[in-house]
């Protein structure tokens, strides 16, 4: 399989499991760093590199946003949706 297909599969099936419930849970910086490390491990194995700068370039090239940014965006949506429900009720 090509790297693009593998990344699509990881992003579609593994990332939701990795990010499950993180919208509503406060995480420390060390926990976020550990989670990012786990996500980068996929890139390390797939692209045979452990250079973080190289991995960040691969992220941007393949159209993925950084994991921490995605978690922050999911939190904003979670809290905004909850706020809208409170206002409606």
Backbone atoms as SQL, in Angstrom:
CREATE TABLE atoms (id INTEGER PRIMARY KEY, chain TEXT, resi INTEGER, resn TEXT, atom TEXT, x REAL, y REAL, z REAL);
INSERT INTO atoms VALUES
  (1, 'A', 1, 'UNK', 'N', 0.828, -1.174, 0.000),
  (2, 'A', 1, 'UNK', 'CA', 0.000, 0.000, 0.000),
  (3, 'A', 1, 'UNK', 'C', 0.879, 1.246, 0.000),
  (4, 'A', 2, 'UNK', 'N', 0.396, 2.285, -0.627),
  (5, 'A', 2, 'UNK', 'CA', 1.166, 3.529, -0.658),
  (6, 'A', 2, 'UNK', 'C', 1.035, 4.251, 0.688),
  (7, 'A', 3, 'UNK', 'N', 1.941, 5.185, 0.912),
  (8, 'A', 3, 'UNK', 'CA', 1.927, 5.943, 2.161),
  (9, 'A', 3, 'UNK', 'C', 0.644, 6.766, 2.291),
  (10, 'A', 4, 'UNK', 'N', 0.154, 7.288, 1.175),
  (11, 'A', 4, 'UNK', 'CA', -1.067, 8.095, 1.200),
  (12, 'A', 4, 'UNK', 'C', -2.256, 7.262, 1.658),
  (13, 'A', 5, 'UNK', 'N', -2.373, 6.056, 1.148),
  (14, 'A', 5, 'UNK', 'CA', -3.470, 5.165, 1.544),
  (15, 'A', 5, 'UNK', 'C', -3.338, 4.775, 3.008),
  (16, 'A', 6, 'UNK', 'N', -2.126, 4.465, 3.438),
  (17, 'A', 6, 'UNK', 'CA', -1.905, 4.093, 4.832),
  (18, 'A', 6, 'UNK', 'C', -2.264, 5.249, 5.773),
  (19, 'A', 7, 'UNK', 'N', -1.870, 6.470, 5.413),
  (20, 'A', 7, 'UNK', 'CA', -2.190, 7.614, 6.258),
  (21, 'A', 7, 'UNK', 'C', -3.694, 7.872, 6.290),
  (22, 'A', 8, 'UNK', 'N', -4.362, 7.674, 5.171),
  (23, 'A', 8, 'UNK', 'CA', -5.807, 7.829, 5.148),
  (24, 'A', 8, 'UNK', 'C', -6.470, 6.800, 6.077),
  (25, 'A', 9, 'UNK', 'N', -5.991, 5.582, 6.042),
  (26, 'A', 9, 'UNK', 'CA', -6.531, 4.541, 6.920),
  (27, 'A', 9, 'UNK', 'C', -6.269, 4.854, 8.392),
  (28, 'A', 10, 'UNK', 'N', -5.037, 5.270, 8.702),
  (29, 'A', 10, 'UNK', 'CA', -4.718, 5.638, 10.083),
  (30, 'A', 10, 'UNK', 'C', -5.580, 6.803, 10.548),
  (31, 'A', 11, 'UNK', 'N', -5.737, 7.786, 9.676),
  (32, 'A', 11, 'UNK', 'CA', -6.518, 8.961, 10.029),
  (33, 'A', 11, 'UNK', 'C', -8.002, 8.636, 10.184),
  (34, 'A', 12, 'UNK', 'N', -8.495, 7.710, 9.384),
  (35, 'A', 12, 'UNK', 'CA', -9.918, 7.364, 9.426),
  (36, 'A', 12, 'UNK', 'C', -10.269, 6.406, 10.559),
  (37, 'A', 13, 'UNK', 'N', -9.383, 5.487, 10.869),
  (38, 'A', 13, 'UNK', 'CA', -9.711, 4.447, 11.838),
  (39, 'A', 13, 'UNK', 'C', -8.988, 4.579, 13.176),
  (40, 'A', 14, 'UNK', 'N', -7.733, 4.997, 13.171),
  (41, 'A', 14, 'UNK', 'CA', -6.960, 5.041, 14.410),
  (42, 'A', 14, 'UNK', 'C', -7.081, 6.372, 15.142),
  (43, 'A', 15, 'UNK', 'N', -7.080, 7.470, 14.389),
  (44, 'A', 15, 'UNK', 'CA', -7.124, 8.784, 15.044),
  (45, 'A', 15, 'UNK', 'C', -8.404, 8.992, 15.849),
  (46, 'A', 16, 'UNK', 'N', -9.591, 8.590, 15.356),
  (47, 'A', 16, 'UNK', 'CA', -10.783, 8.750, 16.204),
  (48, 'A', 16, 'UNK', 'C', -10.684, 7.998, 17.529),
  (49, 'A', 17, 'UNK', 'N', -10.055, 6.839, 17.517),
  (50, 'A', 17, 'UNK', 'CA', -9.875, 6.085, 18.758),
  (51, 'A', 17, 'UNK', 'C', -8.876, 6.801, 19.664),
  (52, 'A', 18, 'UNK', 'N', -7.831, 7.348, 19.068),
  (53, 'A', 18, 'UNK', 'CA', -6.810, 8.062, 19.829),
  (54, 'A', 18, 'UNK', 'C', -7.378, 9.334, 20.470),
  (55, 'A', 19, 'UNK', 'N', -8.306, 9.988, 19.779),
  (56, 'A', 19, 'UNK', 'CA', -8.855, 11.260, 20.252),
  (57, 'A', 19, 'UNK', 'C', -10.207, 11.129, 20.952),
  (58, 'A', 20, 'UNK', 'N', -10.662, 9.906, 21.151),
  (59, 'A', 20, 'UNK', 'CA', -11.970, 9.674, 21.744),
  (60, 'A', 20, 'UNK', 'C', -12.091, 10.355, 23.107),
  (61, 'A', 21, 'UNK', 'N', -13.104, 11.133, 23.315),
  (62, 'A', 21, 'UNK', 'CA', -13.480, 11.811, 24.544),
  (63, 'A', 21, 'UNK', 'C', -12.525, 12.952, 24.935),
  (64, 'A', 22, 'UNK', 'N', -11.525, 13.251, 24.142),
  (65, 'A', 22, 'UNK', 'CA', -10.593, 14.308, 24.511),
  (66, 'A', 22, 'UNK', 'C', -11.219, 15.692, 24.388),
  (67, 'A', 23, 'UNK', 'N', -12.387, 15.791, 23.767),
  (68, 'A', 23, 'UNK', 'CA', -13.065, 17.071, 23.640),
  (69, 'A', 23, 'UNK', 'C', -13.458, 17.613, 25.010),
  (70, 'A', 24, 'UNK', 'N', -13.840, 16.728, 25.903),
  (71, 'A', 24, 'UNK', 'CA', -14.399, 17.146, 27.181),
  (72, 'A', 24, 'UNK', 'C', -13.454, 16.963, 28.364),
  (73, 'A', 25, 'UNK', 'N', -12.244, 16.507, 28.125),
  (74, 'A', 25, 'UNK', 'CA', -11.314, 16.208, 29.208),
  (75, 'A', 25, 'UNK', 'C', -10.139, 17.185, 29.155),
  (76, 'A', 26, 'UNK', 'N', -9.789, 17.726, 30.311),
  (77, 'A', 26, 'UNK', 'CA', -8.602, 18.575, 30.379),
  (78, 'A', 26, 'UNK', 'C', -7.360, 17.690, 30.419),
  (79, 'A', 27, 'UNK', 'N', -6.407, 18.013, 29.572),
  (80, 'A', 27, 'UNK', 'CA', -5.163, 17.241, 29.533),
  (81, 'A', 27, 'UNK', 'C', -3.996, 18.146, 29.871),
  (82, 'A', 28, 'UNK', 'N', -3.053, 17.615, 30.611),
  (83, 'A', 28, 'UNK', 'CA', -1.848, 18.378, 30.922),
  (84, 'A', 28, 'UNK', 'C', -0.953, 18.420, 29.696),
  (85, 'A', 29, 'UNK', 'N', 0.032, 19.297, 29.743),
  (86, 'A', 29, 'UNK', 'CA', 0.968, 19.405, 28.618),
  (87, 'A', 29, 'UNK', 'C', 1.739, 18.113, 28.404),
  (88, 'A', 30, 'UNK', 'N', 2.084, 17.427, 29.474),
  (89, 'A', 30, 'UNK', 'CA', 2.815, 16.168, 29.330),
  (90, 'A', 30, 'UNK', 'C', 1.941, 15.096, 28.677),
  (91, 'A', 31, 'UNK', 'N', 0.643, 15.094, 28.989),
  (92, 'A', 31, 'UNK', 'CA', -0.265, 14.142, 28.344),
  (93, 'A', 31, 'UNK', 'C', -0.425, 14.454, 26.862),
  (94, 'A', 32, 'UNK', 'N', -0.537, 15.739, 26.521),
  (95, 'A', 32, 'UNK', 'CA', -0.632, 16.124, 25.111),
  (96, 'A', 32, 'UNK', 'C', 0.637, 15.754, 24.355),
  (97, 'A', 33, 'UNK', 'N', 1.767, 15.946, 25.019),
  (98, 'A', 33, 'UNK', 'CA', 3.040, 15.591, 24.395),
  (99, 'A', 33, 'UNK', 'C', 3.130, 14.082, 24.148),
  (100, 'A', 34, 'UNK', 'N', 2.668, 13.308, 25.111),
  (101, 'A', 34, 'UNK', 'CA', 2.657, 11.851, 24.977),
  (102, 'A', 34, 'UNK', 'C', 1.731, 11.409, 23.844),
  (103, 'A', 35, 'UNK', 'N', 0.579, 12.042, 23.741),
  (104, 'A', 35, 'UNK', 'CA', -0.371, 11.731, 22.678),
  (105, 'A', 35, 'UNK', 'C', 0.201, 12.090, 21.307),
  (106, 'A', 36, 'UNK', 'N', 0.833, 13.241, 21.212),
  (107, 'A', 36, 'UNK', 'CA', 1.476, 13.658, 19.965),
  (108, 'A', 36, 'UNK', 'C', 2.594, 12.695, 19.598),
  (109, 'A', 37, 'UNK', 'N', 3.333, 12.248, 20.587),
  (110, 'A', 37, 'UNK', 'CA', 4.404, 11.277, 20.348),
  (111, 'A', 37, 'UNK', 'C', 3.834, 9.990, 19.747),
  (112, 'A', 38, 'UNK', 'N', 2.693, 9.550, 20.261),
  (113, 'A', 38, 'UNK', 'CA', 2.065, 8.333, 19.736),
  (114, 'A', 38, 'UNK', 'C', 1.647, 8.519, 18.274),
  (115, 'A', 39, 'UNK', 'N', 1.084, 9.692, 17.963),
  (116, 'A', 39, 'UNK', 'CA', 0.664, 9.961, 16.588),
  (117, 'A', 39, 'UNK', 'C', 1.880, 10.063, 15.664),
  (118, 'A', 40, 'UNK', 'N', 2.964, 10.680, 16.149),
  (119, 'A', 40, 'UNK', 'CA', 4.177, 10.794, 15.335),
  (120, 'A', 40, 'UNK', 'C', 4.826, 9.436, 15.098),
  (121, 'A', 41, 'UNK', 'N', 4.620, 8.497, 16.014),
  (122, 'A', 41, 'UNK', 'CA', 5.210, 7.163, 15.854),
  (123, 'A', 41, 'UNK', 'C', 4.722, 6.484, 14.578),
  (124, 'A', 42, 'UNK', 'N', 3.482, 6.782, 14.196),
  (125, 'A', 42, 'UNK', 'CA', 2.958, 6.235, 12.940),
  (126, 'A', 42, 'UNK', 'C', 3.780, 6.754, 11.773),
  (127, 'A', 43, 'UNK', 'N', 4.065, 8.047, 11.789),
  (128, 'A', 43, 'UNK', 'CA', 4.855, 8.647, 10.718),
  (129, 'A', 43, 'UNK', 'C', 6.286, 8.136, 10.732),
  (130, 'A', 44, 'UNK', 'N', 6.841, 7.944, 11.930),
  (131, 'A', 44, 'UNK', 'CA', 8.206, 7.431, 12.037),
  (132, 'A', 44, 'UNK', 'C', 8.327, 6.069, 11.370),
  (133, 'A', 45, 'UNK', 'N', 7.384, 5.216, 11.647),
  (134, 'A', 45, 'UNK', 'CA', 7.441, 3.871, 11.074),
  (135, 'A', 45, 'UNK', 'C', 7.122, 3.865, 9.586),
  (136, 'A', 46, 'UNK', 'N', 6.142, 4.648, 9.191),
  (137, 'A', 46, 'UNK', 'CA', 5.696, 4.645, 7.802),
  (138, 'A', 46, 'UNK', 'C', 6.708, 5.292, 6.866),
  (139, 'A', 47, 'UNK', 'N', 7.319, 6.398, 7.314),
  (140, 'A', 47, 'UNK', 'CA', 8.240, 7.136, 6.450),
  (141, 'A', 47, 'UNK', 'C', 9.695, 6.942, 6.829),
  (142, 'A', 48, 'UNK', 'N', 9.969, 6.093, 7.777),
  (143, 'A', 48, 'UNK', 'CA', 11.329, 5.743, 8.204),
  (144, 'A', 48, 'UNK', 'C', 12.152, 6.975, 8.565),
  (145, 'A', 49, 'UNK', 'N', 11.553, 7.862, 9.335),
  (146, 'A', 49, 'UNK', 'CA', 12.270, 9.036, 9.830),
  (147, 'A', 49, 'UNK', 'C', 11.823, 9.330, 11.249),
  (148, 'A', 50, 'UNK', 'N', 12.754, 9.832, 12.057),
  (149, 'A', 50, 'UNK', 'CA', 12.394, 10.245, 13.407),
  (150, 'A', 50, 'UNK', 'C', 12.654, 11.729, 13.614),
  (151, 'A', 51, 'UNK', 'N', 12.861, 12.462, 12.524),
  (152, 'A', 51, 'UNK', 'CA', 13.071, 13.897, 12.584),
  (153, 'A', 51, 'UNK', 'C', 11.716, 14.601, 12.691),
  (154, 'A', 52, 'UNK', 'N', 11.499, 15.318, 13.780),
  (155, 'A', 52, 'UNK', 'CA', 10.215, 15.964, 14.025),
  (156, 'A', 52, 'UNK', 'C', 9.918, 17.024, 12.964),
  (157, 'A', 53, 'UNK', 'N', 10.931, 17.755, 12.533),
  (158, 'A', 53, 'UNK', 'CA', 10.723, 18.768, 11.490),
  (159, 'A', 53, 'UNK', 'C', 10.271, 18.123, 10.185),
  (160, 'A', 54, 'UNK', 'N', 10.863, 17.011, 9.846),
  (161, 'A', 54, 'UNK', 'CA', 10.473, 16.273, 8.642),
  (162, 'A', 54, 'UNK', 'C', 9.031, 15.783, 8.760),
  (163, 'A', 55, 'UNK', 'N', 8.670, 15.297, 9.928),
  (164, 'A', 55, 'UNK', 'CA', 7.310, 14.815, 10.145),
  (165, 'A', 55, 'UNK', 'C', 6.307, 15.956, 10.033),
  (166, 'A', 56, 'UNK', 'N', 6.665, 17.133, 10.571),
  (167, 'A', 56, 'UNK', 'CA', 5.779, 18.294, 10.449),
  (168, 'A', 56, 'UNK', 'C', 5.593, 18.708, 8.994),
  (169, 'A', 57, 'UNK', 'N', 6.642, 18.625, 8.190),
  (170, 'A', 57, 'UNK', 'CA', 6.531, 18.930, 6.765),
  (171, 'A', 57, 'UNK', 'C', 5.624, 17.911, 6.079),
  (172, 'A', 58, 'UNK', 'N', 5.763, 16.650, 6.438),
  (173, 'A', 58, 'UNK', 'CA', 4.906, 15.605, 5.876),
  (174, 'A', 58, 'UNK', 'C', 3.451, 15.860, 6.252),
  (175, 'A', 59, 'UNK', 'N', 3.208, 16.256, 7.506),
  (176, 'A', 59, 'UNK', 'CA', 1.844, 16.608, 7.941),
  (177, 'A', 59, 'UNK', 'C', 1.243, 17.658, 7.017),
  (178, 'A', 60, 'UNK', 'N', 1.975, 18.764, 6.844),
  (179, 'A', 60, 'UNK', 'CA', 1.456, 19.857, 6.018),
  (180, 'A', 60, 'UNK', 'C', 1.288, 19.425, 4.568),
  (181, 'A', 61, 'UNK', 'N', 2.235, 18.680, 4.054),
  (182, 'A', 61, 'UNK', 'CA', 2.181, 18.236, 2.658),
  (183, 'A', 61, 'UNK', 'C', 0.974, 17.334, 2.406),
  (184, 'A', 62, 'UNK', 'N', 0.654, 16.488, 3.380),
  (185, 'A', 62, 'UNK', 'CA', -0.467, 15.559, 3.215),
  (186, 'A', 62, 'UNK', 'C', -1.801, 16.162, 3.634),
  (187, 'A', 63, 'UNK', 'N', -1.780, 17.402, 4.142),
  (188, 'A', 63, 'UNK', 'CA', -3.022, 18.088, 4.471),
  (189, 'A', 63, 'UNK', 'C', -3.548, 17.835, 5.870),
  (190, 'A', 64, 'UNK', 'N', -2.719, 17.349, 6.772),
  (191, 'A', 64, 'UNK', 'CA', -3.139, 17.111, 8.146),
  (192, 'A', 64, 'UNK', 'C', -2.728, 18.288, 9.014),
  (193, 'A', 65, 'UNK', 'N', -3.597, 18.663, 9.941),
  (194, 'A', 65, 'UNK', 'CA', -3.241, 19.708, 10.889),
  (195, 'A', 65, 'UNK', 'C', -2.576, 19.045, 12.090),
  (196, 'A', 66, 'UNK', 'N', -1.776, 19.804, 12.840),
  (197, 'A', 66, 'UNK', 'CA', -1.141, 19.212, 14.028),
  (198, 'A', 66, 'UNK', 'C', -2.191, 18.667, 14.994),
  (199, 'A', 67, 'UNK', 'N', -1.851, 17.618, 15.685),
  (200, 'A', 67, 'UNK', 'CA', -2.785, 16.934, 16.572),
  (201, 'A', 67, 'UNK', 'C', -3.300, 17.856, 17.680),
  (202, 'A', 68, 'UNK', 'N', -2.436, 18.679, 18.236),
  (203, 'A', 68, 'UNK', 'CA', -2.852, 19.588, 19.305),
  (204, 'A', 68, 'UNK', 'C', -3.870, 20.595, 18.778),
  (205, 'A', 69, 'UNK', 'N', -3.673, 21.077, 17.557),
  (206, 'A', 69, 'UNK', 'CA', -4.614, 22.010, 16.938),
  (207, 'A', 69, 'UNK', 'C', -5.957, 21.333, 16.710),
  (208, 'A', 70, 'UNK', 'N', -5.928, 20.089, 16.281),
  (209, 'A', 70, 'UNK', 'CA', -7.176, 19.357, 16.069),
  (210, 'A', 70, 'UNK', 'C', -7.925, 19.135, 17.387),
  (211, 'A', 71, 'UNK', 'N', -7.205, 18.842, 18.446),
  (212, 'A', 71, 'UNK', 'CA', -7.839, 18.667, 19.755),
  (213, 'A', 71, 'UNK', 'C', -8.473, 19.976, 20.205),
  (214, 'A', 72, 'UNK', 'N', -7.750, 21.086, 20.031),
  (215, 'A', 72, 'UNK', 'CA', -8.306, 22.394, 20.398),
  (216, 'A', 72, 'UNK', 'C', -9.556, 22.719, 19.595),
  (217, 'A', 73, 'UNK', 'N', -9.547, 22.427, 18.309),
  (218, 'A', 73, 'UNK', 'CA', -10.719, 22.691, 17.462),
  (219, 'A', 73, 'UNK', 'C', -11.906, 21.840, 17.903),
  (220, 'A', 74, 'UNK', 'N', -11.648, 20.591, 18.245),
  (221, 'A', 74, 'UNK', 'CA', -12.726, 19.716, 18.708),
  (222, 'A', 74, 'UNK', 'C', -13.305, 20.204, 20.030),
  (223, 'A', 75, 'UNK', 'N', -12.447, 20.753, 20.905),
  (224, 'A', 75, 'UNK', 'CA', -12.933, 21.299, 22.179),
  (225, 'A', 75, 'UNK', 'C', -13.830, 22.506, 21.954),
  (226, 'A', 76, 'UNK', 'N', -13.439, 23.379, 21.030),
  (227, 'A', 76, 'UNK', 'CA', -14.251, 24.560, 20.730),
  (228, 'A', 76, 'UNK', 'C', -15.634, 24.131, 20.247),
  (229, 'A', 77, 'UNK', 'N', -15.684, 23.169, 19.345),
  (230, 'A', 77, 'UNK', 'CA', -16.972, 22.681, 18.837),
  (231, 'A', 77, 'UNK', 'C', -17.778, 22.049, 19.966),
  (232, 'A', 78, 'UNK', 'N', -17.132, 21.270, 20.823),
  (233, 'A', 78, 'UNK', 'CA', -17.820, 20.610, 21.930),
  (234, 'A', 78, 'UNK', 'C', -18.445, 21.632, 22.872),
  (235, 'A', 79, 'UNK', 'N', -17.664, 22.621, 23.285),
  (236, 'A', 79, 'UNK', 'CA', -18.182, 23.607, 24.223),
  (237, 'A', 79, 'UNK', 'C', -19.209, 24.530, 23.571),
  (238, 'A', 80, 'UNK', 'N', -19.018, 24.865, 22.306),
  (239, 'A', 80, 'UNK', 'CA', -19.980, 25.705, 21.601),
  (240, 'A', 80, 'UNK', 'C', -21.316, 24.973, 21.470),
  (241, 'A', 81, 'UNK', 'N', -21.283, 23.694, 21.129),
  (242, 'A', 81, 'UNK', 'CA', -22.506, 22.903, 21.015),
  (243, 'A', 81, 'UNK', 'C', -23.214, 22.801, 22.365),
  (244, 'A', 82, 'UNK', 'N', -22.460, 22.575, 23.423),
  (245, 'A', 82, 'UNK', 'CA', -23.035, 22.517, 24.757),
  (246, 'A', 82, 'UNK', 'C', -23.631, 23.837, 25.176),
  (247, 'A', 83, 'UNK', 'N', -22.972, 24.927, 24.824),
  (248, 'A', 83, 'UNK', 'CA', -23.490, 26.249, 25.143),
  (249, 'A', 83, 'UNK', 'C', -24.783, 26.526, 24.389),
  (250, 'A', 84, 'UNK', 'N', -24.851, 26.125, 23.136),
  (251, 'A', 84, 'UNK', 'CA', -26.069, 26.313, 22.348),
  (252, 'A', 84, 'UNK', 'C', -27.223, 25.523, 22.938),
  (253, 'A', 85, 'UNK', 'N', -26.972, 24.329, 23.423),
  (254, 'A', 85, 'UNK', 'CA', -28.029, 23.520, 24.031),
  (255, 'A', 85, 'UNK', 'C', -28.544, 24.158, 25.316),
  (256, 'A', 86, 'UNK', 'N', -27.645, 24.743, 26.095),
  (257, 'A', 86, 'UNK', 'CA', -28.042, 25.389, 27.336),
  (258, 'A', 86, 'UNK', 'C', -28.906, 26.614, 27.031),
  (259, 'A', 87, 'UNK', 'N', -28.537, 27.376, 26.015),
  (260, 'A', 87, 'UNK', 'CA', -29.279, 28.582, 25.659),
  (261, 'A', 87, 'UNK', 'C', -30.675, 28.208, 25.138),
  (262, 'A', 88, 'UNK', 'N', -30.760, 27.152, 24.375),
  (263, 'A', 88, 'UNK', 'CA', -32.059, 26.725, 23.803),
  (264, 'A', 88, 'UNK', 'C', -32.992, 26.253, 24.911),
  (265, 'A', 89, 'UNK', 'N', -32.443, 25.517, 25.881),
  (266, 'A', 89, 'UNK', 'CA', -33.292, 25.008, 26.967),
  (267, 'A', 89, 'UNK', 'C', -33.712, 26.132, 27.854);
